[in-house]
Amino acid sequence: MLKIEAIFRPERINAVTDALTSVGVTGFHYQNITGQGEQQGVQVITSRGSQTATRASVSKTLLVTIVSDDIKDKVVNAIIESTRSGEIGDGKIFISEIADIIRVRTGETGEEAI
């Protein structure tokens, strides 16, 4: 079992969730986050006199899902295809091994709990 965490532009959330659903992933959660990566912030124009300011943090979306090992490549490709623009700030994908999962309601564990 794998935990896949993807950080990407917030405006891509609908495309990402549609892509995940199309490859059979129905369980995921996402949240809006703020942070800084290689992009190092953005320049914004303030409302007074067209002054610019650099904002160190950038709004992103973090999506997390747990999948079985056999669909890893499908899931990763779906995320990449739905988020890639070729520009700095497209995001990152992190993949981690999961030792176990327990469904609280039924007590199921492992792959059955996904």
N, C-alpha and C positions, 0 to 999 in steps of 0.2 A: 504494500500500500504506500502511496505517495501523497505528500502534501504539496500542492502547487500554489504558490503565492505570486500574483502578478500585479505590478504597479504600472499604471498607464494613465494617459490623459482622460480626465473625467468625461469628456464629450464622446468617448468611445465605448461607454458602458453598455449601451443597447446593442451595439455590434458585437461586443464580446459575449454578452449573455446569449444572444441569438446563435452565435457560433458554437458556444459550449452546448447548448441544447441540441443543435444539429448533429453533434458527435456523441450524444447520449448522456451528457452530464446534466443532471437536473438539480443536484445539491451543491450549493455554493452560497457564500455571503460576500458582501462587499461593503466598504465604507469609504467616505471621503477623508483624505489625509492631507497633510501639508508637510513638505520636506524639501531637501536639497540634495541633488546628485551632481552628475557631471555638468548639467545645465547651468549650475551656479546662480540660479535666480533669473528674473526677467526685469526688463525695464518697463515701467508704467508711466503714463502721462497723468499728472495730477490735474485737478480741475482748475487750478489757478495759473493762468498765464502759460499754459503748455509746458510747464516745467516737467522734467523727467526725474524719476527716482528709481533706484534699483531695489527690488524686493528680493531678499535672499531666499525666501521660501516660495515654493510653487505648489499649487493645488494639484493633487493626483487622486486616483482611485486605487484602493488595494482590494483585490479580489482573492479569496481563499477557497480552495476546493480540495477534497480528498478523493483520490481515484485509485483504481487498481493498476498495477504495473503495466498490464497489457494495453491500456489505452493512453499511456503517457504521451507518446508521439502525436497521436491525434489531437489531444488536448493542447499540447504546446503549439502545434502548427495552427490550430484554430485561433489561439490567442494571438500569435504572431501575425497571421493574415488579417485579423480584424483590428490590429492596433498599429501596424507599421505604416509610417508616412515617409520614412527616410530622413527625418529631421532629428536633431538632438531633442531629447525629452520624450521619445516614444515609450520608454519604460524599461523594466527588467522583469525577468521571471526567475523565481527561486524554487528549487525542487528539493524536498527533504524526505527521508525515509520515516515512516510511521511505524512504531513498534506494535501498537494495538489500538483498537477502537472499541468502545462499549456503548451500545444503545441503552440509555437509561430505562426507557419504558419497558423493553422486553428482556434486557439482559444479554442480548446477542452480542457477540464479539467478532473481531476480525473483519473479513470481507463481507460477512452477512450483515454487519452493522452499517456498512456504507449505504 
